[in-house]
Amino acid sequence: MKALTAALAGAAALVLGQPALAQPAALQSGPIQVVELYTSQGCSSCPPADLAVAAISARPEILALSFGVTYWDDQGWKDTFAQQAFTDRQWAYARGLRHNNVGTPQVVVNGRTDTVGQSVAEIDQALRAAALPAGGPQVGLTAAEVSVSGAAPAKSAAVWLVRYDPKVEQVPVKRGENNGKTLPIKNAVRQLVRLGEWSGGEKRFALPKGPPDLKAAVLLQAGPGGPILAAAKG
């Protein structure tokens, strides 16, 4: 396993014995909470995190996104959803969260904290520590446009369009650490597009057309690897 840090590896050891699909405790209603999983079909430690993130994705207040990274592709199996842009995004979080390296699995919550994420309970703990508060910027999403409004942030924020597959994709892995397994992957990100910048007030962005089988979401983020300020999902 390519470890993120010794601390994260230790956390993984603590949660491996917990059931990945334990019944979660829901957060109070409020802003959309963003849970990003960085994973690889070639990583034997990732399936529990895949299941845990899939389990919490049904909560209405959660936007759960699965980003396939590329650095496992030379270990015998090329991840079918991985993109270099997703690996770059994980490296941006490594810098923002003051890590020396990247690794899988990694769950980043609202761009503010991270954890290994191999159980629902572990992700819930991170959500409690880094929940987006009410009263921040507002993000709207329709079939035609994205709208952002609110008080000016300390510095301009990026507006990201994310398109993801809401279905559970059953991926048969034929080589590498997960050889012979069929992995269920939910909310696999397929597109990540920077729509522009927002620095306060009200601003609108045209929504590019996308494949009809993908769902859209929008992230308002304070710089590369910075905290999520607000989010919306279709």
C-alpha positions in Angstrom: 0.0 0.0 0.0 1.2 3.5 -0.8 0.8 5.2 2.5 -0.2 8.8 2.9 1.5 9.3 6.2 2.4 7.2 9.2 -0.5 8.8 11.1 -3.0 7.8 8.4 -1.6 4.3 8.2 -2.1 4.0 12.0 -5.6 5.3 11.7 -6.3 2.7 9.0 -5.2 -0.1 11.4 -7.7 1.1 14.0 -10.7 1.0 11.6 -10.1 -2.1 9.6 -12.1 -4.1 12.0 -15.1 -1.9 11.8 -18.0 -2.8 9.4 -17.8 -0.6 6.3 -21.6 -0.4 5.9 -22.5 0.4 9.5 -25.7 2.5 9.9 -24.5 6.2 9.9 -25.7 9.0 12.1 -27.1 11.7 9.9 -25.9 15.3 10.2 -28.4 18.1 10.8 -29.9 19.8 7.8 -27.9 22.6 6.3 -25.2 23.1 3.7 -24.1 20.3 1.4 -21.1 18.5 2.9 -18.5 17.4 0.4 -16.8 14.0 0.8 -14.0 13.3 -1.7 -12.6 9.8 -1.9 -9.2 9.3 -3.6 -9.0 5.7 -4.6 -7.7 3.1 -7.1 -9.0 -0.2 -8.4 -5.4 -1.4 -8.1 -5.2 -0.8 -4.3 -6.1 -3.7 -2.0 -6.8 -1.3 0.9 -9.3 0.7 -1.1 -12.5 -1.5 -1.3 -13.6 -0.8 2.3 -13.3 2.9 1.7 -15.2 2.5 -1.6 -18.0 0.8 0.3 -18.0 3.4 3.2 -18.3 6.3 0.8 -21.0 4.6 -1.2 -22.9 4.0 2.0 -23.0 7.7 3.0 -23.7 8.9 -0.5 -27.5 8.3 0.0 -27.7 11.0 2.6 -29.3 14.1 1.1 -26.8 16.5 2.8 -23.8 14.6 1.5 -22.1 15.0 -1.9 -19.9 12.0 -2.2 -17.4 11.8 -5.0 -15.0 9.0 -6.0 -11.8 10.2 -7.7 -9.7 7.5 -9.4 -6.0 8.3 -9.2 -3.3 7.2 -11.7 -0.2 6.3 -9.7 -1.3 2.7 -9.2 -1.6 2.1 -12.9 1.9 0.8 -13.2 1.2 -2.0 -10.6 -0.5 -4.3 -13.0 -4.0 -2.9 -13.4 -5.0 0.4 -15.0 -7.9 2.1 -13.2 -10.8 2.5 -15.6 -11.9 5.8 -14.0 -8.5 7.4 -13.2 -7.4 10.7 -14.7 -4.3 12.7 -14.2 -6.4 15.7 -13.2 -7.7 13.8 -10.2 -4.2 12.9 -9.2 -3.2 16.5 -9.5 -6.2 17.5 -7.3 -5.1 15.1 -4.6 -1.6 16.5 -4.7 -3.1 20.0 -4.3 -4.8 18.7 -1.1 -1.5 17.2 0.1 0.0 20.7 -0.1 -3.0 22.4 1.5 -3.2 19.9 4.3 0.5 19.9 4.8 1.2 16.3 3.8 4.5 15.2 2.3 2.9 12.6 0.0 -0.3 11.2 -1.4 -1.8 7.8 -1.0 -4.9 5.7 -1.2 -7.4 5.5 0.2 -7.8 9.1 1.3 -11.1 10.8 2.2 -11.0 14.6 2.2 -14.0 16.3 3.9 -14.9 19.8 2.7 -11.3 20.4 1.8 -10.6 21.0 5.5 -9.5 17.7 6.9 -8.7 14.1 5.8 -8.8 10.6 6.9 -8.3 7.1 5.5 -12.0 6.6 5.3 -12.3 2.8 5.6 -15.5 3.0 7.7 -18.6 5.1 7.9 -17.8 5.8 11.5 -14.4 7.3 10.6 -15.9 9.5 7.9 -18.6 10.7 10.3 -15.9 11.7 12.7 -14.2 13.8 10.0 -17.6 15.3 9.1 -18.2 16.4 12.7 -14.7 18.0 12.8 -15.0 19.8 9.5 -18.7 20.4 8.7 -19.5 23.4 6.6 -21.3 26.0 8.7 -24.6 27.7 7.7 -24.5 31.3 6.5 -21.7 30.9 3.9 -21.9 31.6 0.1 -24.8 30.3 -1.8 -24.4 28.1 -4.9 -27.3 27.3 -7.2 -27.3 24.7 -10.0 -29.9 24.4 -12.8 -29.8 22.5 -16.1 -28.5 25.7 -17.8 -26.4 27.6 -15.3 -24.5 27.9 -12.0 -25.1 30.9 -9.8 -22.9 32.0 -6.9 -23.7 34.7 -4.4 -22.6 36.0 -1.0 -20.1 38.2 0.8 -16.6 38.5 -0.7 -14.2 35.8 0.4 -10.7 36.6 1.6 -9.4 35.8 -1.9 -11.1 34.7 -5.1 -12.5 31.2 -5.1 -12.6 28.7 -8.0 -15.9 27.4 -9.3 -15.6 23.7 -10.3 -18.1 21.7 -12.2 -18.0 17.9 -11.4 -19.8 15.3 -13.5 -20.1 11.9 -11.9 -21.9 8.6 -12.5 -24.5 8.0 -9.8 -24.9 4.3 -10.6 -22.9 1.6 -8.9 -20.4 0.4 -11.5 -19.3 -3.2 -11.1 -15.7 -3.3 -12.2 -14.0 -6.7 -12.7 -10.3 -6.4 -11.9 -8.1 -8.9 -13.8 -4.6 -8.0 -12.6 -2.8 -6.3 -9.7 -3.6 -6.4 -6.0 -7.3 -6.9 -6.5 -7.0 -9.5 -9.2 -10.1 -11.6 -9.4 -12.4 -9.2 -7.5 -15.3 -7.3 -8.8 -15.3 -3.8 -7.2 -18.5 -1.8 -6.8 -17.7 1.9 -7.5 -20.4 4.5 -6.9 -20.3 8.2 -7.8 -17.2 7.8 -10.0 -16.1 11.3 -11.2 -15.8 11.4 -15.0 -15.3 15.1 -15.6 -13.8 18.0 -13.6 -14.1 21.4 -15.2 -13.1 24.8 -13.9 -15.8 27.2 -14.8 -14.1 30.4 -13.5 -13.5 32.5 -10.4 -15.8 34.2 -7.9 -14.8 37.1 -5.6 -18.1 38.1 -4.0 -21.5 39.4 -5.0 -23.6 37.5 -7.5 -22.2 35.8 -10.6 -23.5 33.3 -13.1 -21.8 30.7 -15.2 -23.2 28.9 -18.2 -23.4 25.1 -17.6 -21.7 23.2 -20.4 -23.8 20.3 -21.8 -22.7 16.9 -20.5 -23.6 13.2 -21.0 -27.2 12.6 -19.9 -26.2 9.6 -17.7 -24.0 11.7 -15.5 -25.1 13.9 -12.6 -23.7 17.4 -12.1 -22.4 19.1 -9.0 -20.6 22.4 -8.3 -17.8 23.1 -5.8 -16.8 26.6 -4.6 -13.3 26.3 -3.4 -10.8 28.7 -1.9 -7.8 28.1 -4.1 -6.0 24.8 -5.1 -6.2 22.3 -2.2 -8.1 24.9 -0.1 -11.3 24.6 1.9 -14.7 24.1 0.2 -16.8 27.2 0.8 -20.1 25.9 -0.6 -21.4 23.2 -2.9 -24.5 22.2 -4.9 -25.7 19.0 -6.5 -28.2 18.3 -9.2 
